[in-house]
Amino acid sequence: MSDTSFEIHVPTPLLQLGLNREDVQRRVTEWLVLSLFTEERISSGKAGRLLHLSRVEFLDLLRSCGVSYLDYSEDDLNDEFEAATRLPENP
């Protein structure tokens, strides 16, 4: 996978927090991939590949960033709970 360069402007106070070019690059890339994933434009597998992570490592990143992997609507949740109540107690 090849890289393309963009120029970004980072406020000096952010760099005074101890960020270097590599930190900024990593964070911008992670932010972009997480955004695309939460907008449902890419899958978790694709997101992992873009960040050079396995799918499981990407799911761990989601958790550490407080991003939910599953985004159920209220109706979806109700359907899941309804289905769960119909399951036998002792399979």
Order of alpha helices (4+ residues) and beta strands (2+ residues): alpha-alpha-alpha-alpha-alpha
